[in-house]
Amino acid sequence: MPPLQPLCLYDDADPARWIGREVGISSWHTIDQEMINGFGRVTKDWDKMHVDPEWCHAHSPLGTPISFGFLTVSLLTVMLNECHIRPHDEVATFNYGFNRLRIVSPVRVGSRVRGHFTLQDIAARQPCRYQATYAVTVEIEGEDKPALVAEWLLVTDTAKPRAKLDARIAA
């Protein structure tokens, strides 16, 4: 399935009409050993299951290094950015956390992953401040099970209000 056309969700006259619909699919990202080792360095996590290919070949039930689960989580930002759904007048977007996050399957070194984003909710918290909830699935190319499933919350501040969303504040 080809990626969706870029959708600037907040620039739609009524962004709430996208609730329940897939609003973006990222490009593929290759998880290579250099990326895994770099993440291990930054997080000071030297688990052999991730950073020692020789050990993995000899001892791991998977026979190969796997990505850190939190490395997969950390790629959500770049994956969402590739979907171009942020507003043209964005002041800032804040990661508000997760209602749900499951690391479902290991991502083997050399695998490619991509994110699928479905809008679950979008509402004004106050004028020019909007909270969006996305159902996220990180797909592993060629695998039946995803790497990750999550319900991710983001708060975005914009320079201009969105009338249809702001009208929902009082509702």
N, C-alpha and C positions, 0 to 999 in steps of 0.2 A: 504494500500500500504506500503510495507516495505521500510525503509530508503535506499537511494542510497548508493552504495559502495563509500568509501572515495575517493575523487578525489583531488589530489594536482594540482590544476589548473595551477599554475605557473611553475610546473615541466614538463608540457606538452610541446612538441617541438613547438606547435603553439596554445597557449591558446585562440587566437581569434576564433578558430574553434568552441568554446563552446558558442559563442554569440547566444542568443536566446534559449538556452537550460537550463533546471533546473540542477543546479550543486550541490545542497545539500538540505537535509531535516534534521532538527535537531531532537533530542529526545524530548519527551514530558516533560513539566515542569509544576508542580502543583503550582497554585497560592493560597497559604494558608493565613490565617489571620495574622500569624506571619510575613510573608514576606511583606504583605501590611502595617502592623503597623511599621515594620522596615523602609520601604521606607518613610512612613509618618514622622518618627523621623528624618531621615537623611535630608529630604527636608523641615522639619518644617511645614508640611501641615497636619492639624488635621481635615480635612473635614469629618463630620460624615458619609457621604455616603460611606466612605472607612474604617474608623477606629472604628466605633461604631455599632457592630452587633445588640444590643438591639434597638437603634434608627432606624436602617434600617428595622428591623422586624415590627416596629410600624409605620414608616413614609415613607419609600422609596417605590416608585412604583415597584421596583424590589424585595423588601422583604428581601434582603440580601446585605451584603457589596459587592462592586465591586473594582477591582484593579484600581489603578491610571493609567491613560493612559500612563504617562511617565515611569511607572514601566514596562509596556509592551515594550515600546521603549528601555528601558535600558537592556532588556534581549536579544536584537538583537546580541550583541557582543558574549555572551556565545553560543547562537544558531549557529551563523556563525562559531565560533571556533570548535564546534562539527562536522561541515561538513568537516573539515580537508582540506580546500582548500588553506591554506596559504603555501607559499614556504618553502622548507627545509632550504634555506639560507636567510630567512627573517632577515633583520636588524631592521625594525620597520614598523608598519602599523598605519596610522593615519586616524581617522574619519574625512572625508572631508565634511560631512553634508548630506543634503537631497535636492533633486530637488522637491520631492513631499512626503508628509506624511499625511495620514488620519487615525484617530482612528475611526474605523467604528462601532464597537459593544462593549458593556460593557463585561468585563470578570468577571464573578461572582466568589466569594470566593469558593475555592475547585475545580475550573475548571482547565483543563489541556490545555496548548497551545504549539504549535511547529512552527518553522519557515521553510518556503520554500524559496529558493534562486535561482533566474534565472539570469544568466549573461546577461546584456543588452549591455555592451560595456567594452572593455579593451584596453588600449593604453599606450604607453610610453610617459611620460611627458619629460623625459630626460633619458639617459642610466642609468639603475639600479633604476629607479623610475617609477612606473606604477600606473595608475588610473583605477580602476574597478568600474563599475556601476551595481548594482544589483536591480532587481525587487524583492521586499520582500513581502510575505504574511504571516501573523501570524494567523494560524488556531486555532479555539477553538474546542476541541474535542466534537463531537456530535451536533455542530451548523452549520447552513447553511451559515451564514455570517462570515467573518473573523473578528478578533479583530483589525487588522491593515493592511494597505497596504502602501508601501513606495517605493521610488526610492532612494537608498542609495549609496553614493559615498565613496570609500576608496582609500587611496594612500598608496602604499607599496614600501618600499625601500628594495632592495636585494643586496647581496654581489656580485653576478655575473649578467652580462647583459643577456637579452633574445633576441637573434638575430632577430627572426621573429617580435617581438614587436618593437624592436628598429628600424628596417627597416621602420616601419610605421611613425616614427617621420618626416622623410623627405618627405613622401608621401603626 
